[in-house]
Amino acid sequence: MTSCALPGNRRLSGAEFFRRAAVRLSVDPPETLGHPPVRYFDDHDGDPEVMAAIAAMRQVRTAAVLVPIITRAEPTVLFTRRTGHLTDHASQIAFPGGKMEVNDATPAAAALREAEEEIALDRCFVEPIGYLDVHVTPSGYCIVPTLARIREGFALRVSPGEVDSAFEAPLAFLMAPENYQRQQAQWKQLSTSVSAIQFGEDKIWGVTAGILRNLSERIYKD
């Protein structure tokens, strides 16, 4: 494994983090949505053969995830552990989210709905701040991450059909460049590498780690 450089290498207070996020992000739906190319391809960086193979895939569905930042004395990020029987990304660490449905007015609305369905996160505790960059996964999903401020006092209840459990990790830890590694991965018999961050016994990698990298770029980079 090798170190993975991130642009944000200094600590921000919670107040400064949310101030920057409000200034730098927008709740207007991304203009790139549904109009390739988009900015990220599931964090598979650098290899032209891999990038070309992913770009050649037909875009299947738009999906939305919530990137929930909890306003504790030291802000934390809320994650889910997916159940092991799911078809896509079984047992992986993820953000709450899923496919957009016809009744979802925006990706943010879809992310809020999915968070309610997966972990019973009451939207009255959630303040959407804005969208991060669109990601496309090798499986063909166009993922729109919505960064959100989560007020303390909420209670969670996981949906066992989708989620095993939920946990929090310190935002400062996730934004520290020294905590990231590059790991080798295989996709359609092609060798590539993805970002990964180890938090206790949990490995956060792939598109989830890619979204965290993008969060660092958007908020921490001067």
CYANA upper distance limits for C-alpha pairs under 8 A (distance plus 0.5 A):
  1 MET  CA    181 GLN  CA      6.48
  1 MET  CA    182 ARG  CA      5.96
  1 MET  CA    183 GLN  CA      5.98
  1 MET  CA    184 GLN  CA      8.31
  2 THR  CA    181 GLN  CA      5.90
  2 THR  CA    182 ARG  CA      5.75
  2 THR  CA    183 GLN  CA      7.96
  3 SER  CA    178 GLU  CA      7.38
  3 SER  CA    180 TYR  CA      6.62
  3 SER  CA    181 GLN  CA      5.15
  3 SER  CA    182 ARG  CA      6.72
  4 CYS  CA    177 PRO  CA      7.25
  4 CYS  CA    178 GLU  CA      8.00
  4 CYS  CA    180 TYR  CA      5.88
  4 CYS  CA    181 GLN  CA      5.59
  4 CYS  CA    182 ARG  CA      6.39
  4 CYS  CA    195 SER  CA      7.61
  5 ALA  CA    177 PRO  CA      6.18
  5 ALA  CA    178 GLU  CA      8.13
  5 ALA  CA    180 TYR  CA      8.10
  6 LEU  CA    175 MET  CA      8.44
  6 LEU  CA    176 ALA  CA      8.22
  6 LEU  CA    177 PRO  CA      5.55
  6 LEU  CA    213 ARG  CA      7.25
  6 LEU  CA    216 SER  CA      7.49
  6 LEU  CA    217 GLU  CA      7.77
  7 PRO  CA    177 PRO  CA      8.19
  7 PRO  CA    216 SER  CA      7.20
  7 PRO  CA    217 GLU  CA      6.37
  7 PRO  CA    220 TYR  CA      7.35
  7 PRO  CA    221 LYS  CA      6.13
  8 GLY  CA    175 MET  CA      7.18
  8 GLY  CA    176 ALA  CA      7.64
  8 GLY  CA    177 PRO  CA      7.58
  8 GLY  CA    216 SER  CA      6.11
  8 GLY  CA    217 GLU  CA      7.16
  8 GLY  CA    219 ILE  CA      8.45
  8 GLY  CA    220 TYR  CA      5.12
  8 GLY  CA    221 LYS  CA      6.08
  9 ASN  CA    175 MET  CA      7.90
  9 ASN  CA    176 ALA  CA      6.39
  9 ASN  CA    177 PRO  CA      6.57
  9 ASN  CA    220 TYR  CA      8.27
 10 ARG  CA    176 ALA  CA      8.06
 10 ARG  CA    220 TYR  CA      8.30
 11 ARG  CA    172 ALA  CA      7.01
 12 LEU  CA     16 GLU  CA      6.50
 12 LEU  CA     17 PHE  CA      6.40
 12 LEU  CA    172 ALA  CA      8.36
 12 LEU  CA    220 TYR  CA      8.48
 13 SER  CA     17 PHE  CA      6.61
 14 GLY  CA     18 PHE  CA      6.79
 14 GLY  CA     71 THR  CA      7.83
 14 GLY  CA     73 ALA  CA      8.23
 14 GLY  CA     74 GLU  CA      7.36
 14 GLY  CA     75 PRO  CA      6.59
 15 ALA  CA     19 ARG  CA      6.59
 16 GLU  CA     20 ARG  CA      6.58
 17 PHE  CA     21 ALA  CA      6.66
 17 PHE  CA    219 ILE  CA      7.52
 18 PHE  CA     22 ALA  CA      6.60
 18 PHE  CA    149 ARG  CA      8.39
 19 ARG  CA     23 VAL  CA      6.93
 20 ARG  CA     24 ARG  CA      6.43
 20 ARG  CA    219 ILE  CA      6.57
 21 ALA  CA     25 LEU  CA      6.13
 21 ALA  CA    129 ILE  CA      7.43
 21 ALA  CA    130 GLY  CA      8.13
 21 ALA  CA    218 ARG  CA      8.48
 21 ALA  CA    219 ILE  CA      6.51
 22 ALA  CA     26 SER  CA      7.95
 22 ALA  CA    129 ILE  CA      6.51
 22 ALA  CA    130 GLY  CA      7.85
 24 ARG  CA    218 ARG  CA      7.64
 24 ARG  CA    219 ILE  CA      7.66
 25 LEU  CA    129 ILE  CA      7.37
 25 LEU  CA    130 GLY  CA      5.29
 25 LEU  CA    131 TYR  CA      6.59
 25 LEU  CA    132 LEU  CA      7.60
 26 SER  CA    129 ILE  CA      7.40
 26 SER  CA    130 GLY  CA      4.82
 26 SER  CA    131 TYR  CA      6.48
 27 VAL  CA    108 ALA  CA      8.47
 27 VAL  CA    128 PRO  CA      7.96
 27 VAL  CA    129 ILE  CA      6.94
 27 VAL  CA    130 GLY  CA      4.75
 27 VAL  CA    131 TYR  CA      6.51
 28 ASP  CA    130 GLY  CA      7.97
 28 ASP  CA    131 TYR  CA      8.20
 29 PRO  CA     33 LEU  CA      8.10
 29 PRO  CA    106 THR  CA      7.49
 29 PRO  CA    107 PRO  CA      7.77
 29 PRO  CA    131 TYR  CA      7.77
 30 PRO  CA    131 TYR  CA      7.65
 30 PRO  CA    133 ASP  CA      8.22
 30 PRO  CA    134 VAL  CA      8.03
 31 GLU  CA     35 HIS  CA      8.32
 32 THR  CA     36 PRO  CA      7.16
 32 THR  CA     37 PRO  CA      8.06
 32 THR  CA     38 VAL  CA      6.58
 32 THR  CA    134 VAL  CA      7.94
 33 LEU  CA     38 VAL  CA      8.19
 33 LEU  CA    134 VAL  CA      7.58
 33 LEU  CA    142 CYS  CA      8.26
 34 GLY  CA     62 THR  CA      8.48
 34 GLY  CA    142 CYS  CA      8.30
 37 PRO  CA     55 ALA  CA      8.20
 38 VAL  CA    134 VAL  CA      6.69
 38 VAL  CA    135 HIS  CA      7.37
 38 VAL  CA    136 VAL  CA      7.87
 39 ARG  CA    133 ASP  CA      7.04
 39 ARG  CA    134 VAL  CA      6.75
 39 ARG  CA    135 HIS  CA      7.05
 40 TYR  CA    133 ASP  CA      7.92
 40 TYR  CA    134 VAL  CA      7.04
 40 TYR  CA    135 HIS  CA      5.16
 40 TYR  CA    136 VAL  CA      6.69
 41 PHE  CA     45 ASP  CA      8.30
 41 PHE  CA     51 MET  CA      7.84
 41 PHE  CA     54 ILE  CA      7.73
 41 PHE  CA     55 ALA  CA      8.48
 41 PHE  CA    135 HIS  CA      6.07
 41 PHE  CA    136 VAL  CA      5.19
 41 PHE  CA    137 THR  CA      6.21
 41 PHE  CA    138 PRO  CA      7.83
 42 ASP  CA    135 HIS  CA      6.51
 42 ASP  CA    136 VAL  CA      6.25
 42 ASP  CA    137 THR  CA      5.27
 42 ASP  CA    138 PRO  CA      7.42
 42 ASP  CA    206 GLY  CA      6.61
 42 ASP  CA    207 VAL  CA      5.09
 42 ASP  CA    210 GLY  CA      6.99
 43 ASP  CA    194 VAL  CA      6.24
 43 ASP  CA    195 SER  CA      7.30
 43 ASP  CA    206 GLY  CA      6.65
 43 ASP  CA    207 VAL  CA      6.46
 43 ASP  CA    209 ALA  CA      8.25
 43 ASP  CA    210 GLY  CA      5.53
 44 HIS  CA     50 VAL  CA      7.92
 44 HIS  CA     51 MET  CA      7.67
 44 HIS  CA    192 THR  CA      6.96
 44 HIS  CA    193 SER  CA      6.50
 44 HIS  CA    194 VAL  CA      6.01
 44 HIS  CA    206 GLY  CA      8.45
 45 ASP  CA     51 MET  CA      8.09
 45 ASP  CA    192 THR  CA      8.19
 45 ASP  CA    193 SER  CA      7.43
 45 ASP  CA    194 VAL  CA      7.61
 46 GLY  CA     51 MET  CA      8.00
 47 ASP  CA     51 MET  CA      6.69
 47 ASP  CA    192 THR  CA      7.26
 48 PRO  CA     52 ALA  CA      6.44
 49 GLU  CA     53 ALA  CA      6.71
 50 VAL  CA     54 ILE  CA      6.75
 50 VAL  CA    190 LEU  CA      7.20
 50 VAL  CA    191 SER  CA      8.35
 50 VAL  CA    192 THR  CA      7.52
 51 MET  CA     55 ALA  CA      6.55
 52 ALA  CA     56 ALA  CA      6.60
 53 ALA  CA     57 MET  CA      7.30
 54 ILE  CA    137 THR  CA      8.23
 54 ILE  CA    138 PRO  CA      6.08
 57 MET  CA    138 PRO  CA      8.26
 57 MET  CA    140 GLY  CA      6.99
 58 ARG  CA    140 GLY  CA      6.93
 59 GLN  CA    140 GLY  CA      5.42
 59 GLN  CA    141 TYR  CA      6.78
 59 GLN  CA    142 CYS  CA      7.42
 60 VAL  CA    140 GLY  CA      5.73
 60 VAL  CA    141 TYR  CA      6.26
 60 VAL  CA    142 CYS  CA      8.14
 61 ARG  CA     99 LYS  CA      7.33
 61 ARG  CA    100 MET  CA      8.12
 61 ARG  CA    140 GLY  CA      7.58
 61 ARG  CA    141 TYR  CA      5.71
 61 ARG  CA    142 CYS  CA      6.76
 62 THR  CA     99 LYS  CA      6.54
 62 THR  CA    100 MET  CA      6.34
 62 THR  CA    141 TYR  CA      6.29
 62 THR  CA    142 CYS  CA      5.19
 62 THR  CA    143 ILE  CA      6.49
 62 THR  CA    144 VAL  CA      8.09
 63 ALA  CA     97 GLY  CA      7.82
 63 ALA  CA     98 GLY  CA      5.74
 63 ALA  CA     99 LYS  CA      4.55
 63 ALA  CA    100 MET  CA      5.62
 63 ALA  CA    107 PRO  CA      7.87
 63 ALA  CA    110 ALA  CA      8.44
 63 ALA  CA    141 TYR  CA      6.92
 63 ALA  CA    142 CYS  CA      6.37
 63 ALA  CA    143 ILE  CA      5.19
 63 ALA  CA    144 VAL  CA      6.78
 64 ALA  CA     97 GLY  CA      6.01
 64 ALA  CA     98 GLY  CA      6.13
 64 ALA  CA     99 LYS  CA      6.81
 64 ALA  CA    100 MET  CA      6.92
 64 ALA  CA    107 PRO  CA      5.84
 64 ALA  CA    108 ALA  CA      7.52
 64 ALA  CA    110 ALA  CA      6.54
 64 ALA  CA    111 ALA  CA      5.65
 64 ALA  CA    143 ILE  CA      5.85
 64 ALA  CA    144 VAL  CA      5.25
 64 ALA  CA    145 PRO  CA      6.32
 64 ALA  CA    146 THR  CA      7.90
 65 VAL  CA     95 PHE  CA      6.45
 65 VAL  CA     96 PRO  CA      6.08
 65 VAL  CA     97 GLY  CA      4.49
 65 VAL  CA     98 GLY  CA      6.91
 65 VAL  CA    108 ALA  CA      8.45
 65 VAL  CA    110 ALA  CA      8.34
 65 VAL  CA    111 ALA  CA      5.45
 65 VAL  CA    114 GLU  CA      8.35
 65 VAL  CA    143 ILE  CA      7.57
 65 VAL  CA    144 VAL  CA      6.83
 65 VAL  CA    145 PRO  CA      5.37
 65 VAL  CA    146 THR  CA      6.71
 66 LEU  CA     95 PHE  CA      6.55
 66 LEU  CA     96 PRO  CA      6.06
 66 LEU  CA     97 GLY  CA      6.59
 66 LEU  CA    108 ALA  CA      8.08
 66 LEU  CA    111 ALA  CA      5.64
 66 LEU  CA    112 LEU  CA      7.42
 66 LEU  CA    115 ALA  CA      7.64
 66 LEU  CA    145 PRO  CA      6.35
 66 LEU  CA    146 THR  CA      5.48
 66 LEU  CA    147 LEU  CA      6.68
 66 LEU  CA    148 ALA  CA      7.39
 67 VAL  CA     77 VAL  CA      7.85
 67 VAL  CA     78 LEU  CA      7.91
 67 VAL  CA     95 PHE  CA      6.67
 67 VAL  CA     96 PRO  CA      8.09
 67 VAL  CA    145 PRO  CA      6.92
 67 VAL  CA    146 THR  CA      6.25
 67 VAL  CA    147 LEU  CA      5.17
 67 VAL  CA    148 ALA  CA      6.51
 68 PRO  CA     77 VAL  CA      6.21
 68 PRO  CA     78 LEU  CA      6.01
 68 PRO  CA     79 PHE  CA      8.49
 68 PRO  CA     95 PHE  CA      8.45
 68 PRO  CA    147 LEU  CA      6.73
 68 PRO  CA    148 ALA  CA      5.56
 68 PRO  CA    149 ARG  CA      6.62
 68 PRO  CA    150 ILE  CA      6.65
 69 ILE  CA     75 PRO  CA      6.94
 69 ILE  CA     76 THR  CA      6.14
 69 ILE  CA     77 VAL  CA      5.22
 69 ILE  CA     78 LEU  CA      7.11
 69 ILE  CA    147 LEU  CA      7.97
 69 ILE  CA    148 ALA  CA      6.55
 69 ILE  CA    149 ARG  CA      5.60
 69 ILE  CA    150 ILE  CA      6.22
 69 ILE  CA    171 LEU  CA      8.19
 70 ILE  CA     75 PRO  CA      5.99
 70 ILE  CA     76 THR  CA      5.72
 70 ILE  CA     77 VAL  CA      6.69
 70 ILE  CA     78 LEU  CA      7.74
 70 ILE  CA    149 ARG  CA      6.51
 70 ILE  CA    150 ILE  CA      5.01
 70 ILE  CA    151 ARG  CA      6.64
 70 ILE  CA    152 GLU  CA      7.23
 71 THR  CA     75 PRO  CA      5.63
 71 THR  CA     76 THR  CA      7.67
 71 THR  CA    149 ARG  CA      7.24
 71 THR  CA    150 ILE  CA      6.56
 71 THR  CA    151 ARG  CA      6.25
 71 THR  CA    152 GLU  CA      6.93
 72 ARG  CA     76 THR  CA      7.34
 72 ARG  CA    152 GLU  CA      7.38
 74 GLU  CA    170 PRO  CA      7.56
 74 GLU  CA    171 LEU  CA      8.21
 75 PRO  CA    170 PRO  CA      6.71
 75 PRO  CA    171 LEU  CA      6.18
 75 PRO  CA    172 ALA  CA      8.20
 76 THR  CA    168 GLU  CA      6.38
 76 THR  CA    169 ALA  CA      5.82
 76 THR  CA    170 PRO  CA      4.77
 76 THR  CA    171 LEU  CA      5.30
 76 THR  CA    172 ALA  CA      8.47
 77 VAL  CA    168 GLU  CA      5.86
 77 VAL  CA    169 ALA  CA      5.83
 77 VAL  CA    170 PRO  CA      6.72
 77 VAL  CA    171 LEU  CA      6.25
 78 LEU  CA     95 PHE  CA      7.79
 78 LEU  CA    166 ALA  CA      7.59
 78 LEU  CA    167 PHE  CA      6.38
 78 LEU  CA    168 GLU  CA      5.07
 78 LEU  CA    169 ALA  CA      7.26
 79 PHE  CA     93 ILE  CA      7.12
 79 PHE  CA     94 ALA  CA      6.23
 79 PHE  CA     95 PHE  CA      5.60
 79 PHE  CA     96 PRO  CA      7.45
 79 PHE  CA    166 ALA  CA      6.14
 79 PHE  CA    167 PHE  CA      6.01
 79 PHE  CA    168 GLU  CA      6.62
 79 PHE  CA    169 ALA  CA      8.37
 80 THR  CA     93 ILE  CA      6.25
 80 THR  CA     94 ALA  CA      5.80
 80 THR  CA     95 PHE  CA      6.40
 80 THR  CA     96 PRO  CA      6.93
 80 THR  CA    163 VAL  CA      6.98
 80 THR  CA    164 ASP  CA      7.98
 80 THR  CA    165 SER  CA      6.36
 80 THR  CA    166 ALA  CA      4.80
 80 THR  CA    167 PHE  CA      6.91
 81 ARG  CA     91 SER  CA      6.60
 81 ARG  CA     92 GLN  CA      6.33
 81 ARG  CA     93 ILE  CA      5.22
 81 ARG  CA     94 ALA  CA      6.85
 81 ARG  CA    163 VAL  CA      6.28
 81 ARG  CA    164 ASP  CA      5.98
 81 ARG  CA    165 SER  CA      5.85
 81 ARG  CA    166 ALA  CA      6.55
 82 ARG  CA     86 LEU  CA      8.19
 82 ARG  CA     89 HIS  CA      8.03
 82 ARG  CA     90 ALA  CA      6.32
 82 ARG  CA     91 SER  CA      5.15
 82 ARG  CA     92 GLN  CA      5.99
 82 ARG  CA     93 ILE  CA      6.87
 82 ARG  CA     94 ALA  CA      7.49
 82 ARG  CA    162 GLU  CA      6.44
 82 ARG  CA    163 VAL  CA      4.96
 82 ARG  CA    164 ASP  CA      6.13
 82 ARG  CA    165 SER  CA      7.98
 83 THR  CA     90 ALA  CA      6.29
 83 THR  CA     91 SER  CA      5.56
 83 THR  CA     92 GLN  CA      8.40
 83 THR  CA    160 PRO  CA      7.93
 83 THR  CA    161 GLY  CA      7.55
 83 THR  CA    162 GLU  CA      6.02
 83 THR  CA    163 VAL  CA      5.55
 83 THR  CA    164 ASP  CA      5.59
 84 GLY  CA     90 ALA  CA      5.17
 84 GLY  CA     91 SER  CA      5.07
 85 HIS  CA     90 ALA  CA      6.60
 85 HIS  CA     91 SER  CA      8.37
 86 LEU  CA     90 ALA  CA      5.41
 86 LEU  CA     91 SER  CA      8.42
 86 LEU  CA    162 GLU  CA      7.71
 92 GLN  CA    204 ILE  CA      8.15
 93 ILE  CA    202 ASP  CA      7.96
 93 ILE  CA    203 LYS  CA      7.65
 93 ILE  CA    204 ILE  CA      6.19
 93 ILE  CA    205 TRP  CA      8.19
 93 ILE  CA    208 THR  CA      7.94
 94 ALA  CA    204 ILE  CA      8.24
 94 ALA  CA    208 THR  CA      6.38
 95 PHE  CA    208 THR  CA      7.49
 96 PRO  CA    111 ALA  CA      7.64
 96 PRO  CA    114 GLU  CA      6.90
 96 PRO  CA    115 ALA  CA      5.65
 96 PRO  CA    118 GLU  CA      7.25
 96 PRO  CA    119 ILE  CA      8.20
 97 GLY  CA    110 ALA  CA      8.04
 97 GLY  CA    111 ALA  CA      5.77
 97 GLY  CA    112 LEU  CA      8.45
 97 GLY  CA    114 GLU  CA      5.44
 97 GLY  CA    115 ALA  CA      6.62
 97 GLY  CA    118 GLU  CA      8.33
 98 GLY  CA    110 ALA  CA      8.17
 98 GLY  CA    111 ALA  CA      7.73
 98 GLY  CA    114 GLU  CA      6.74
 99 LYS  CA    110 ALA  CA      8.11
100 MET  CA    104 ASP  CA      6.80
100 MET  CA    107 PRO  CA      7.34
100 MET  CA    110 ALA  CA      6.06
101 GLU  CA    110 ALA  CA      7.71
104 ASP  CA    109 ALA  CA      6.24
104 ASP  CA    110 ALA  CA      5.86
105 ALA  CA    109 ALA  CA      6.69
105 ALA  CA    110 ALA  CA      8.09
106 THR  CA    110 ALA  CA      6.93
107 PRO  CA    111 ALA  CA      6.65
107 PRO  CA    144 VAL  CA      6.97
107 PRO  CA    145 PRO  CA      8.49
107 PRO  CA    146 THR  CA      8.05
108 ALA  CA    112 LEU  CA      6.72
108 ALA  CA    128 PRO  CA      7.78
108 ALA  CA    146 THR  CA      6.35
109 ALA  CA    113 ARG  CA      6.68
110 ALA  CA    114 GLU  CA      6.58
111 ALA  CA    115 ALA  CA      6.61
111 ALA  CA    146 THR  CA      7.63
112 LEU  CA    116 GLU  CA      6.81
112 LEU  CA    123 ARG  CA      7.02
113 ARG  CA    117 GLU  CA      6.75
114 GLU  CA    118 GLU  CA      6.39
115 ALA  CA    119 ILE  CA      6.23
115 ALA  CA    120 ALA  CA      6.87
115 ALA  CA    121 LEU  CA      6.17
116 GLU  CA    120 ALA  CA      4.58
116 GLU  CA    121 LEU  CA      5.25
116 GLU  CA    122 ASP  CA      6.62
116 GLU  CA    123 ARG  CA      7.81
117 GLU  CA    121 LEU  CA      8.45
117 GLU  CA    159 SER  CA      7.46
118 GLU  CA    157 ARG  CA      8.45
118 GLU  CA    158 VAL  CA      6.24
118 GLU  CA    159 SER  CA      5.57
118 GLU  CA    162 GLU  CA      7.10
118 GLU  CA    163 VAL  CA      7.04
119 ILE  CA    156 LEU  CA      5.97
119 ILE  CA    157 ARG  CA      5.49
119 ILE  CA    158 VAL  CA      4.66
119 ILE  CA    159 SER  CA      6.54
119 ILE  CA    163 VAL  CA      8.13
119 ILE  CA    166 ALA  CA      8.17
120 ALA  CA    155 ALA  CA      8.16
120 ALA  CA    156 LEU  CA      5.91
120 ALA  CA    157 ARG  CA      5.82
120 ALA  CA    158 VAL  CA      7.13
120 ALA  CA    159 SER  CA      8.43
121 LEU  CA    125 PHE  CA      8.23
121 LEU  CA    154 PHE  CA      7.47
121 LEU  CA    155 ALA  CA      7.43
121 LEU  CA    156 LEU  CA      6.31
121 LEU  CA    157 ARG  CA      8.31
122 ASP  CA    126 VAL  CA      7.82
122 ASP  CA    154 PHE  CA      7.53
123 ARG  CA    127 GLU  CA      8.37
125 PHE  CA    150 ILE  CA      6.10
125 PHE  CA    151 ARG  CA      5.57
125 PHE  CA    152 GLU  CA      7.86
125 PHE  CA    153 GLY  CA      8.33
125 PHE  CA    154 PHE  CA      7.11
126 VAL  CA    148 ALA  CA      6.93
126 VAL  CA    149 ARG  CA      6.41
126 VAL  CA    150 ILE  CA      5.27
126 VAL  CA    151 ARG  CA      7.02
127 GLU  CA    148 ALA  CA      5.90
127 GLU  CA    149 ARG  CA      5.58
127 GLU  CA    150 ILE  CA      6.90
128 PRO  CA    146 THR  CA      7.25
128 PRO  CA    147 LEU  CA      6.62
128 PRO  CA    148 ALA  CA      4.67
128 PRO  CA    149 ARG  CA      6.85
129 ILE  CA    146 THR  CA      7.79
129 ILE  CA    147 LEU  CA      6.10
129 ILE  CA    148 ALA  CA      5.62
129 ILE  CA    149 ARG  CA      7.37
130 GLY  CA    146 THR  CA      6.23
130 GLY  CA    147 LEU  CA      6.05
130 GLY  CA    148 ALA  CA      7.72
131 TYR  CA    144 VAL  CA      7.52
131 TYR  CA    145 PRO  CA      6.26
131 TYR  CA    146 THR  CA      5.08
131 TYR  CA    147 LEU  CA      6.52
132 LEU  CA    144 VAL  CA      7.58
132 LEU  CA    145 PRO  CA      5.97
132 LEU  CA    146 THR  CA      6.78
132 LEU  CA    147 LEU  CA      7.36
132 LEU  CA    211 ILE  CA      8.25
132 LEU  CA    214 ASN  CA      7.61
132 LEU  CA    215 LEU  CA      7.34
132 LEU  CA    218 ARG  CA      8.17
133 ASP  CA    144 VAL  CA      7.41
133 ASP  CA    145 PRO  CA      7.57
133 ASP  CA    211 ILE  CA      8.50
133 ASP  CA    214 ASN  CA      7.58
134 VAL  CA    142 CYS  CA      7.29
134 VAL  CA    143 ILE  CA      6.22
134 VAL  CA    144 VAL  CA      5.41
134 VAL  CA    145 PRO  CA      7.45
135 HIS  CA    142 CYS  CA      6.28
135 HIS  CA    143 ILE  CA      5.51
135 HIS  CA    144 VAL  CA      7.07
135 HIS  CA    207 VAL  CA      8.08
135 HIS  CA    211 ILE  CA      8.43
136 VAL  CA    140 GLY  CA      6.92
136 VAL  CA    141 TYR  CA      6.06
136 VAL  CA    142 CYS  CA      5.01
136 VAL  CA    143 ILE  CA      6.52
137 THR  CA    141 TYR  CA      5.83
137 THR  CA    142 CYS  CA      7.16
137 THR  CA    143 ILE  CA      8.11
137 THR  CA    207 VAL  CA      7.76
138 PRO  CA    187 TRP  CA      8.37
145 PRO  CA    211 ILE  CA      7.96
158 VAL  CA    163 VAL  CA      6.45
158 VAL  CA    164 ASP  CA      7.50
158 VAL  CA    165 SER  CA      6.80
158 VAL  CA    166 ALA  CA      7.94
159 SER  CA    163 VAL  CA      6.15
159 SER  CA    164 ASP  CA      8.22
160 PRO  CA    164 ASP  CA      6.41
169 ALA  CA    173 PHE  CA      7.95
169 ALA  CA    174 LEU  CA      7.91
169 ALA  CA    199 PHE  CA      8.10
170 PRO  CA    174 LEU  CA      7.02
171 LEU  CA    175 MET  CA      6.69
172 ALA  CA    176 ALA  CA      6.74
173 PHE  CA    179 ASN  CA      7.71
174 LEU  CA    179 ASN  CA      7.70
174 LEU  CA    197 ILE  CA      8.20
174 LEU  CA    212 LEU  CA      7.82
175 MET  CA    212 LEU  CA      7.99
175 MET  CA    213 ARG  CA      8.21
175 MET  CA    216 SER  CA      6.60
176 ALA  CA    180 TYR  CA      8.13
179 ASN  CA    197 ILE  CA      6.48
179 ASN  CA    198 GLN  CA      7.82
180 TYR  CA    195 SER  CA      7.18
180 TYR  CA    196 ALA  CA      6.26
180 TYR  CA    197 ILE  CA      5.35
180 TYR  CA    198 GLN  CA      8.23
181 GLN  CA    195 SER  CA      6.31
181 GLN  CA    196 ALA  CA      5.82
181 GLN  CA    197 ILE  CA      6.78
182 ARG  CA    193 SER  CA      6.66
182 ARG  CA    194 VAL  CA      6.08
182 ARG  CA    195 SER  CA      5.29
182 ARG  CA    196 ALA  CA      6.63
183 GLN  CA    193 SER  CA      5.74
183 GLN  CA    194 VAL  CA      5.99
183 GLN  CA    195 SER  CA      6.86
183 GLN  CA    196 ALA  CA      7.15
184 GLN  CA    191 SER  CA      7.58
184 GLN  CA    192 THR  CA      6.34
184 GLN  CA    193 SER  CA      4.82
184 GLN  CA    194 VAL  CA      7.08
185 ALA  CA    191 SER  CA      6.48
185 ALA  CA    192 THR  CA      5.78
185 ALA  CA    193 SER  CA      5.75
185 ALA  CA    194 VAL  CA      7.28
186 GLN  CA    190 LEU  CA      6.06
186 GLN  CA    191 SER  CA      5.33
186 GLN  CA    192 THR  CA      6.56
186 GLN  CA    193 SER  CA      8.49
187 TRP  CA    191 SER  CA      7.07
187 TRP  CA    192 THR  CA      7.79
194 VAL  CA    205 TRP  CA      7.41
194 VAL  CA    206 GLY  CA      6.18
195 SER  CA    205 TRP  CA      6.17
195 SER  CA    206 GLY  CA      6.63
195 SER  CA    209 ALA  CA      6.40
195 SER  CA    210 GLY  CA      7.11
196 ALA  CA    203 LYS  CA      7.15
196 ALA  CA    204 ILE  CA      6.06
196 ALA  CA    205 TRP  CA      4.67
196 ALA  CA    206 GLY  CA      7.37
196 ALA  CA    209 ALA  CA      6.53
197 ILE  CA    203 LYS  CA      6.32
197 ILE  CA    204 ILE  CA      5.72
197 ILE  CA    205 TRP  CA      6.89
197 ILE  CA    209 ALA  CA      7.63
198 GLN  CA    202 ASP  CA      6.42
198 GLN  CA    203 LYS  CA      5.10
198 GLN  CA    204 ILE  CA      6.80
199 PHE  CA    203 LYS  CA      6.71
199 PHE  CA    204 ILE  CA      7.95
204 ILE  CA    208 THR  CA      7.07
204 ILE  CA    209 ALA  CA      6.36
205 TRP  CA    209 ALA  CA      5.20
205 TRP  CA    210 GLY  CA      7.95
206 GLY  CA    210 GLY  CA      6.62
207 VAL  CA    211 ILE  CA      6.60
208 THR  CA    212 LEU  CA      6.95
209 ALA  CA    213 ARG  CA      6.72
210 GLY  CA    214 ASN  CA      6.72
211 ILE  CA    215 LEU  CA      6.63
212 LEU  CA    216 SER  CA      6.83
213 ARG  CA    217 GLU  CA      6.84
214 ASN  CA    218 ARG  CA      6.61
215 LEU  CA    219 ILE  CA      6.54
215 LEU  CA    220 TYR  CA      8.39
216 SER  CA    220 TYR  CA      5.71
216 SER  CA    221 LYS  CA      7.51
217 GLU  CA    221 LYS  CA      5.83
